[in-house]
């Protein structure tokens, strides 16, 4: 946690604790020597901050990989049918006569 501690003015989260049983101590090492019951919430804060940093870096990495491997959208296929101007039904593009109304069609 040195970069985080440097940003916060040299704060070391691992020394944060609450004494549950025994006299209040100045440092965690003193409390452990005496055998006082403590809750070391500073260690938990370190673990949470480490997890968030790693999760954010993995998120950015995966997002960049997804951008690099994204496939471009396929081009739309050319139409294979058109509408008969007389009866308004769908007919093949190459048809010269409408199969429904038998009208002659211009290409």
For each residue, the residues with C-beta under 8 A, 3 or more apart:
1: 4 5 12 13 14 46 49 50
2: 5 6
3: 6 7
4: 1 7 8 13 49
5: 1 2 8 10 11 12 13
6: 2 3 10
7: 3 4
8: 4 5 11
9:
10: 5 6
11: 5 8
12: 1 5 15 42
13: 1 4 5 16 42 43 45 46 49
14: 1 28 40 42 43 46
15: 12 27 28 42
16: 13 40 41 42 45
17: 28 31 38 39 40 41 42
18: 38 39 41
19: 22 23 24 25 31 36 37 38
20: 36 37 38 39
21: 36 37
22: 19 25 31 34 35 36 37
23: 19 34 36
24: 19
25: 19 22 28 30 31 34 36
26: 30
27: 15 30 31
28: 14 15 17 25 31 32 38 40 42
29: 32 33
30: 25 26 27 33 34
31: 17 19 22 25 27 28 34 36 38
32: 28 29 35 36 38
33: 29 30
34: 22 23 25 30 31
35: 22 32
36: 19 20 21 22 23 25 31 32
37: 19 20 21 22
38: 17 18 19 20 28 31 32
39: 17 18 20
40: 14 16 17 28 43 44
41: 16 17 18 44 45
42: 12 13 14 15 16 17 28 45 46
43: 13 14 40 46 47
44: 40 41 47 48
45: 13 16 41 42 48 49
46: 1 13 14 42 43 49 50
47: 43 44 50 51
48: 44 45 51 52
49: 1 4 13 45 46 52 53
50: 1 46 47 53 54
51: 47 48 54 55
52: 48 49 55 56
53: 49 50 56 57
54: 50 51 57 58
55: 51 52 58 59
56: 52 53 59 60
57: 53 54 60 61
58: 54 55 61 62
59: 55 56 62 63
60: 56 57 63 64
61: 57 58 64 65
62: 58 59 65 66
63: 59 60 66 67
64: 60 61 67 68
65: 61 62 68 69
66: 62 63 69 70
67: 63 64 70
68: 64 65
69: 65 66
70: 66 67
71:
72:
73:
74:
75:
76:
77: 80
78:
79: 82 93
80: 77 92 93
81: 90 91 92 93
82: 79 90 91 92 93
83: 88 89 90 91
84: 87 88 89 90 91 98 100 101 103 105
85: 88 103 105
86: 98 101 103
87: 84 98 100 101 103
88: 83 84 85
89: 83 84 98 100 101
90: 81 82 83 84
91: 81 82 83 84 95 98 99 100 105
92: 80 81 82 95
93: 79 80 81 82
94:
95: 91 92 98 99 105
96: 104 105 107
97: 102 103 104 105
98: 84 86 87 89 91 95 101 102 103 105
99: 91 95 102
100: 84 87 89 91
101: 84 86 87 89 98
102: 97 98 99
103: 84 85 86 87 97 98
104: 96 97
105: 84 85 91 95 96 97 98
106:
107: 96
